[in-house]
Amino acid sequence: MSCATTCATAGSRPRSTRGAPAYTLRDLAADAAALPGAFGAAPAHLAGIGVGGMVAQVAALEHPGAFSALTLVGTRAVAPGPPDDDLPDHDPETMRRLFAQPMPDWTDREAVAEFAAAGAEVLGDDPVAARAVATRVWDRTPGTAAPVQMAN
């Protein structure tokens, strides 16, 4: 059985508008771990992309019996800011440099490609490859409206 889902706080947990959220990274991980069993599909292959990769890592570490494999794409051990007290934060200087980059004109293909390349360089990744990926994503995206391009 195959199951794909997106974990979200769709009313199942209280939302917080100020301060620390009431729904933690570990809550998301526990929900992800419970899902395969609820569908009779445990253990399952867990995949996480970006922030979902953080959730997947915690889920696999804290609920190893729920998963038979783990695939991580475009993720790190933590996101900016500590998600839990026992997890380290990103390097502050790297985060400062990364988030000091001005946002590009999202309707300008070359500006978006340059933004991707500059971010890759800050992170120690290949800026030429990042530029190439950004232009391929731009070219395959329907429309050039800024919100559409930002979503990619």
MOTADA-V340210 format. One record per pair of residues at least 4 apart in sequence whose C-alpha atoms are under 8 Angstrom apart, sorted by the first residue. I is the first residue (numbers start at 1). J is the second residue. If there is no record, write none. Layout:
i j
I J
I J
This chain:
i j
1 41
2 41
3 36
7 28
7 31
7 32
9 13
9 14
9 15
9 23
11 15
13 23
14 22
14 23
15 21
15 22
15 23
16 20
16 21
16 22
17 21
23 27
23 28
24 28
24 83
25 29
25 55
25 58
25 83
25 84
26 30
26 55
26 58
26 59
27 31
28 32
28 55
29 33
29 55
29 56
29 58
29 59
30 34
30 59
30 63
31 35
32 36
32 56
32 59
33 37
33 59
33 60
33 63
33 66
33 67
34 38
34 66
35 39
36 40
36 41
36 42
36 43
36 44
36 66
37 41
37 42
37 43
37 66
42 66
42 67
43 65
43 66
43 67
43 68
44 66
44 67
44 68
44 69
45 67
45 68
45 69
45 70
45 71
46 56
46 67
46 68
46 69
46 70
46 71
47 53
47 56
47 70
47 71
47 72
47 73
48 52
48 53
48 54
48 55
48 56
48 71
48 72
48 73
48 75
49 53
49 72
49 73
49 74
49 75
50 54
50 73
50 74
50 75
50 76
51 55
51 75
51 79
52 56
52 75
53 57
53 72
53 73
53 74
53 75
53 76
54 58
54 75
54 76
54 77
54 78
54 79
55 59
56 60
56 70
56 72
57 61
57 70
57 77
58 62
59 63
59 64
60 64
60 66
60 67
60 70
63 67
64 68
78 82
78 83
78 87
78 88
78 89
78 90
79 83
79 89
79 90
80 89
80 90
80 95
81 89
81 90
82 87
82 88
82 89
83 87
90 94
90 95
91 95
92 96
93 97
94 98
94 122
94 123
95 99
96 100
97 101
97 122
98 119
98 122
98 123
101 115
101 118
101 119
103 115
104 108
104 111
104 112
104 115
105 111
105 112
105 146
106 111
106 112
106 144
106 145
106 146
106 147
106 149
106 150
107 144
107 145
107 146
107 149
108 112
109 113
109 135
109 138
110 114
110 135
111 115
112 116
112 134
112 135
113 117
113 130
113 131
113 132
113 134
113 135
114 118
114 131
115 119
116 120
116 127
116 130
116 131
116 134
117 121
117 126
117 127
117 128
117 129
117 130
117 131
118 122
118 127
119 123
119 127
120 124
120 125
120 126
120 127
120 130
121 125
121 126
121 127
125 130
126 130
127 131
128 132
129 133
130 134
131 135
132 136
133 137
134 138
135 139
136 140
137 141
137 152
138 149
138 152
141 148
141 149
141 152
142 148
143 148
143 149
144 148
144 149
145 149
146 150
147 151
148 152
